[in-house]
Amino acid sequence: MDSPPGSESATRVAARSSVIDSLKGCTLAGVGIPKEELRKKITVPQYLRLAMKEAIEAKDVDGGRRHFEATHVAGAETVELAEAPLVVFINSRSGGRHGPELKARLQDLMGAEQVYDLSIVKPHEFVEYGLGCLEKFARLGDSCAKETREKLRVVVAGGDGTVGWVLGCLGQLHVQGRDPVLPTAVIPLGTGNDLSRSFGWGGSFPFNWKSAIKRTLDRASNGPTCRLDSWNILISMPAGEKMEAPYSLKWTEEISLDQVVK
């Protein structure tokens, strides 16, 4: 309904949809993959993962520039590209005792710098500084960084809130014209895990999880993608009035919807 002429504008809600890629999972049963074969397949070249880590820590896309310079002085053509590079976000406080154990297992299966604990590194920091570092290297002519950025995929180990938090931050890549948006797979660590179940990644943390995690990472590296809508909501209030936003509409870079990550 329109506001009366001359009155302050009434509260209104606007929404914008964007498309986010998500990986379609499947059951965890199947033939295993040798650990070293998996590691070679998904591990980001060392100089890139160290540069991304230092860029995030410095909150500066140039924070890891020294690794670019050192590698190109030595000869970047000797760097072996990963076939299907992955990074993992883990809510290590989810899943009870499994959280810390799972984090250690993931670090053992790939470069430790590729496993981001959400209590330390927030997903918007990864998007702004970690991916920003890769994109900066690519603009400087680093073909390894360019290909890694194009192939990179994400795995989120957590509940529905954690997955939604990461997806929301990754969706900003499309808004900023920084496509492609990274496809995302799930390791369910929450209570309901509805999102994980809907996309075929399972509704609970697997009992035989140490071997199941290898298969999950392998499927995340080559699984088919599907698409889902993401909505950004803008609430406009009359002049001079303030509104305390409901919990579900808090800024995603400030808080995780799982509540356990502070």
Secondary structure, 3 states (H helix, E strand, C coil): CCCCCCCCCCCEEEEEEEEEEEECCCCCCCCCCCHHHHHHHHCCCHHHHHHHHHHHHHCCCCCCHHHHHHHHHHCHHHCCCCCCCEEEEECCCCCCCHHHHHHHHHHHHCCHHHEEECCCCCHHHHHHHHHHHHHHHHHCCCHHHHHHHHHCEEEEEECHHHHHHHHHHHHHHHHCCCCCCCCEEEEECCCCCHHHHHCCCCCCCCCCHHHHHHHHHHHHHHCCEEEEEEEEEEEECCCCCCCCCCHHHCCCCCCCCCCCCC
